[in-house]
Amino acid sequence: MQKGLKNATVIGAGIGGLSAAIALRKTGLDVTVYERNTKDHAGGTGITQPQNVFSVLKDLDIYEECLKSGVQLDYMEMLDKEGNLLFEANEKFIDKEGPGRNAIWRSTLKDVLLSKALSLGVNAEWEKNLINYKENEHNVSLSFHDETQITTDLLVSFDGIRSNVRDIMLGRTVSPQYLGMGAWRIPITFEKNALSKKGFIMKDGTTKLGVFPLTDTDGYAFILTPVPADYWDEEEKRYDTVRNMLEPFHGKGDFIKTCFTRDTPIIFSPIEEVVLKEKWYTNRVVIGGDAAHASAPTLAQGAAMALEDASVLGQEISKVSSLAQALHAYYTRRFPRANAIQSFSSEVIRNELAGNFNQAEIIAKSNSILQQAY
Ligand SMILES: Cc1cc2nc3c(=O)[nH]c(=O)nc-3n(C[C@H](O)[C@H](O)[C@H](O)COP(=O)(O)OP(=O)(O)OC[C@H]3O[C@@H](n4cnc5c(N)ncnc54)[C@H](O)[C@@H]3O)c2cc1C
């Protein structure tokens, strides 16, 4: 346990922030999480958890719960646009005997994380938007939009790709870099077990359709396709946009067309990344997750990296008695791995934009890193 460190404040109740709250609380610190949205804010559709994140889930004591609430996928099918099987990728790249990738609703994962955090005694406050902080030798003072202020021994921020804390810490506004593609995420529903327990990806030119079941009767689809940097798809147009993009897909693609309606809430987001040259910490402030290394979703590793960050931060804080050493060790352990996975993720996009869809080599390189302990 750290000398003189009694409490920590986490900004952001996303996957990274809630994981950090659990990991820090397990070190014995008093922990409060502040989230600008309401408790019920859903945000996102499904998320897949590759095998490398399983050891973090075990470290946070939520492995069983996550697997029980999700669907485990042993293989991912790669199909052409007609639905013909090109090859199957084995999802068990670390443990051949254990379950493969876990696919789960984001809201379910957040519920699992939140209830674990609360059961350990973490405090959570909603609709609290951090607007500024000031750090001195002894503590950090935080100011929120409602003019409340608090002080904390340690500020831990997992406040996402447009992180306010990161920008204050670095003294500059970091603009996420656009990678040339847009992503549509579509919640889907189907008759019980109508979709096999395998993820699949289909390609038509530079457009990619991915589908993951999340329970027996629902799941999510995503479409990635090149769009100009200033492109935005208005909510009311998204159903038609998606239907048009799905037109060339057949076989399983035809089935997906029947799994959503005009009323389905479709999410659109440009694919962006944040690559920082600076360290992720100062004396009493540290960032993690998308705030530090937002990545393209092509290897489905963004939330996995945020979970790993949280776990490593907790481990380092409990290991050494100096906060400075702990934050340095956290950064030194996390930067090379997160940075490598981030570059592989954007390389996939660059290759696809150049018409090269054979990503086996990048996946193999990325897996060889992920097979090592985090
Ligand atoms: C299309 C797509 C598909 C993806 N699929 C996968 C996948 O399958 N597997 C995977 O591992 N990753 C995936 N990712 C990446 C993953 O979504 C992110 O990496 C992950 O959500 C990052 O978590 P985070 O907690 O760091 O940030 P976020 O999830 O962005 O959470 C940040 C939180 O901080 C809050 N916040 C922000 N500012 C403030 C403030 N000033 N005050 C208070 N609260 C604040 C926000 O409201 C939010 O709740 C995908 C991403 C995309 C775009």
The ligand as an SDF file (V2000), in Angstrom:
LIG
                    3D

 53 58  0  0  0  0  0  0  0  0999 V2000
  -17.0650    0.4270  -33.7530 C   0  0  0  0  0  0  0  0  0  0  0  0
  -16.2570    0.0560  -32.5320 C   0  0  0  0  0  0  0  0  0  0  0  0
  -16.1980   -1.2830  -32.1350 C   0  0  0  0  0  0  0  0  0  0  0  0
  -15.4120   -1.6680  -31.0340 C   0  0  0  0  0  0  0  0  0  0  0  0
  -15.3630   -2.9910  -30.6800 N   0  0  0  0  0  0  0  0  0  0  0  0
  -14.5410   -3.3710  -29.6660 C   0  0  0  0  0  0  0  0  0  0  0  0
  -14.4560   -4.7540  -29.2870 C   0  0  0  0  0  0  0  0  0  0  0  0
  -15.1390   -5.6240  -29.8470 O   0  0  0  0  0  0  0  0  0  0  0  0
  -13.5900   -5.0990  -28.2830 N   0  0  0  0  0  0  0  0  0  0  0  0
  -12.8260   -4.1680  -27.6210 C   0  0  0  0  0  0  0  0  0  0  0  0
  -12.0400   -4.5410  -26.7130 O   0  0  0  0  0  0  0  0  0  0  0  0
  -12.9210   -2.8410  -27.9490 N   0  0  0  0  0  0  0  0  0  0  0  0
  -13.7560   -2.4240  -28.9340 C   0  0  0  0  0  0  0  0  0  0  0  0
  -13.8630   -1.0980  -29.2550 N   0  0  0  0  0  0  0  0  0  0  0  0
  -13.0740   -0.1030  -28.4920 C   0  0  0  0  0  0  0  0  0  0  0  0
  -13.7530    0.2270  -27.1630 C   0  0  0  0  0  0  0  0  0  0  0  0
  -15.0760    0.6470  -27.3900 O   0  0  0  0  0  0  0  0  0  0  0  0
  -13.0100    1.3510  -26.4360 C   0  0  0  0  0  0  0  0  0  0  0  0
  -11.6220    1.1460  -26.5420 O   0  0  0  0  0  0  0  0  0  0  0  0
  -13.4030    1.3610  -24.9670 C   0  0  0  0  0  0  0  0  0  0  0  0
  -14.7800    1.6070  -24.8290 O   0  0  0  0  0  0  0  0  0  0  0  0
  -12.6000    2.4200  -24.2190 C   0  0  0  0  0  0  0  0  0  0  0  0
  -13.0220    2.4540  -22.8740 O   0  0  0  0  0  0  0  0  0  0  0  0
  -12.7000    3.7170  -21.9770 P   0  0  0  0  0  0  0  0  0  0  0  0
  -13.3050    3.4020  -20.6430 O   0  0  0  0  0  0  0  0  0  0  0  0
  -11.2510    4.0420  -22.0420 O   0  0  0  0  0  0  0  0  0  0  0  0
  -13.4500    4.9410  -22.6620 O   0  0  0  0  0  0  0  0  0  0  0  0
  -15.0030    5.1860  -22.9180 P   0  0  0  0  0  0  0  0  0  0  0  0
  -15.7240    3.9190  -23.1460 O   0  0  0  0  0  0  0  0  0  0  0  0
  -15.0920    6.2430  -23.9640 O   0  0  0  0  0  0  0  0  0  0  0  0
  -15.5340    5.7720  -21.5270 O   0  0  0  0  0  0  0  0  0  0  0  0
  -15.2190    7.0950  -21.1230 C   0  0  0  0  0  0  0  0  0  0  0  0
  -16.2470    7.5090  -20.0710 C   0  0  0  0  0  0  0  0  0  0  0  0
  -15.8460    8.7460  -19.4990 O   0  0  0  0  0  0  0  0  0  0  0  0
  -16.9520    9.6160  -19.4170 C   0  0  0  0  0  0  0  0  0  0  0  0
  -16.4370   10.9840  -19.4230 N   0  0  0  0  0  0  0  0  0  0  0  0
  -15.7850   11.6020  -20.4450 C   0  0  0  0  0  0  0  0  0  0  0  0
  -15.4310   12.8550  -20.0750 N   0  0  0  0  0  0  0  0  0  0  0  0
  -15.8680   13.0330  -18.8010 C   0  0  0  0  0  0  0  0  0  0  0  0
  -15.8180   14.1170  -17.8910 C   0  0  0  0  0  0  0  0  0  0  0  0
  -15.2290   15.2780  -18.2270 N   0  0  0  0  0  0  0  0  0  0  0  0
  -16.3630   13.9770  -16.6620 N   0  0  0  0  0  0  0  0  0  0  0  0
  -16.9650   12.7980  -16.3080 C   0  0  0  0  0  0  0  0  0  0  0  0
  -17.0570   11.7200  -17.1380 N   0  0  0  0  0  0  0  0  0  0  0  0
  -16.5040   11.8410  -18.3710 C   0  0  0  0  0  0  0  0  0  0  0  0
  -17.7760    9.2720  -20.6600 C   0  0  0  0  0  0  0  0  0  0  0  0
  -19.1140    9.6990  -20.5430 O   0  0  0  0  0  0  0  0  0  0  0  0
  -17.6320    7.7530  -20.6890 C   0  0  0  0  0  0  0  0  0  0  0  0
  -18.6150    7.1180  -19.9070 O   0  0  0  0  0  0  0  0  0  0  0  0
  -14.6680   -0.6860  -30.3290 C   0  0  0  0  0  0  0  0  0  0  0  0
  -14.7500    0.6690  -30.7040 C   0  0  0  0  0  0  0  0  0  0  0  0
  -15.5370    1.0360  -31.7930 C   0  0  0  0  0  0  0  0  0  0  0  0
  -15.5910    2.4980  -32.1870 C   0  0  0  0  0  0  0  0  0  0  0  0
  1  2  1  0
  2  3  1  0
  2 52  2  0
  3  4  2  0
  4  5  1  0
  4 50  1  0
  5  6  2  0
  6  7  1  0
  6 13  1  0
  7  8  2  0
  7  9  1  0
  9 10  1  0
 10 11  2  0
 10 12  1  0
 12 13  2  0
 13 14  1  0
 14 15  1  0
 14 50  1  0
 15 16  1  0
 16 17  1  0
 16 18  1  0
 18 19  1  0
 18 20  1  0
 20 21  1  0
 20 22  1  0
 22 23  1  0
 23 24  1  0
 24 25  2  0
 24 26  1  0
 24 27  1  0
 27 28  1  0
 28 29  2  0
 28 30  1  0
 28 31  1  0
 31 32  1  0
 32 33  1  0
 33 34  1  0
 33 48  1  0
 34 35  1  0
 35 36  1  0
 35 46  1  0
 36 37  1  0
 36 45  1  0
 37 38  2  0
 38 39  1  0
 39 40  1  0
 39 45  2  0
 40 41  1  0
 40 42  2  0
 42 43  1  0
 43 44  2  0
 44 45  1  0
 46 47  1  0
 46 48  1  0
 48 49  1  0
 50 51  2  0
 51 52  1  0
 52 53  1  0
M  END
$$$$
